[in-house]
């Protein structure tokens, strides 16, 4: 997985109107369970202003797929197990 609880991460992928969240910083809170097709998913909290969901609702917290997040914790890449997946996040 890319992230763990407590990490700060950058949103790297999103769908629809939620693309406005790409590049935004989030705090990774806790796992919300894996999606059999899309992989692990996290509950995240936007840093700063609210983010927009794929439904067009503005919220401070939402869910994001692990594959759509890049941690900024400073841990070297070789010490992480990265997942790859083309499905977007739905923060």
C-alpha positions as CSV (number, residue, x, y, z in Angstrom):
1,X,0.0,0.0,0.0
2,X,1.1,3.6,-0.6
3,X,-0.2,5.1,2.6
4,X,-0.7,4.4,6.3
5,X,-2.8,6.1,9.0
6,X,-1.3,9.4,10.0
7,X,0.4,10.1,6.7
8,X,0.0,13.3,4.8
9,X,-0.6,12.5,1.1
10,X,-1.2,14.3,-2.2
11,X,-4.2,13.3,-4.3
12,X,-2.8,12.2,-7.7
13,X,-5.9,10.9,-9.5
14,X,-9.6,11.8,-9.3
15,X,-12.8,11.5,-11.5
16,X,-15.3,14.0,-12.7
17,X,-15.6,17.3,-10.7
18,X,-13.4,15.8,-8.0
19,X,-10.5,16.4,-10.4
20,X,-10.3,19.8,-8.7
21,X,-8.8,17.9,-5.7
22,X,-5.7,16.7,-7.7
23,X,-2.6,18.1,-6.0
24,X,-4.4,18.8,-2.7
25,X,-3.0,17.6,0.5
26,X,-4.9,15.2,2.8
27,X,-4.4,13.5,6.1
28,X,-4.9,9.7,5.9
29,X,-7.2,8.7,8.8
30,X,-8.1,5.1,8.7
31,X,-8.9,2.2,6.2
32,X,-12.5,1.9,5.0
33,X,-12.0,-1.5,3.5
34,X,-10.7,-2.7,0.2
35,X,-12.8,-2.5,-3.0
36,X,-12.4,-5.8,-4.8
37,X,-11.9,-4.0,-8.1
38,X,-10.1,-0.8,-7.0
39,X,-8.0,-1.9,-4.1
40,X,-7.5,-0.4,-0.6
41,X,-9.4,2.7,0.4
42,X,-8.8,5.3,3.1
43,X,-10.9,7.8,5.0
44,X,-9.0,11.1,4.4
45,X,-9.4,14.7,5.7
46,X,-8.6,17.6,3.4
47,X,-5.9,20.0,4.7
48,X,-7.2,23.5,4.4
49,X,-10.4,24.2,2.5
50,X,-13.0,21.5,1.8
51,X,-12.7,19.2,-1.2
52,X,-15.3,18.4,-3.8
53,X,-16.8,14.8,-4.1
54,X,-17.7,13.2,-7.4
55,X,-21.3,14.1,-6.6
56,X,-20.3,17.8,-6.4
57,X,-20.7,18.1,-2.6
58,X,-18.0,20.0,-0.7
59,X,-16.7,18.1,2.4
60,X,-13.7,18.2,4.7
61,X,-13.6,14.4,4.8
62,X,-14.1,11.7,2.3
63,X,-12.8,8.4,0.9
64,X,-9.8,8.0,-1.4
65,X,-8.3,4.9,-3.0
66,X,-4.8,4.2,-2.0
67,X,-3.7,4.1,-5.6
68,X,-4.8,7.7,-6.0
69,X,-2.6,9.0,-3.1
70,X,1.1,9.7,-2.9
71,X,2.5,10.0,0.7
72,X,4.6,13.0,1.6
73,X,5.9,11.5,4.8
74,X,9.5,11.5,3.7
75,X,9.8,7.7,3.8
76,X,12.1,6.6,0.9
77,X,10.1,5.0,-1.9
78,X,12.1,1.7,-1.6
79,X,10.7,1.3,1.9
80,X,7.1,1.4,0.7
81,X,5.1,-1.2,-1.2
82,X,3.3,0.7,-4.0
83,X,0.1,-0.4,-5.6
84,X,-0.9,0.5,-9.1
85,X,-4.4,0.9,-10.4
86,X,-6.0,3.1,-12.9
87,X,-9.3,3.8,-11.1
88,X,-9.7,7.3,-9.7
89,X,-10.4,8.4,-6.2
90,X,-13.8,9.6,-5.0
91,X,-12.9,12.2,-2.4
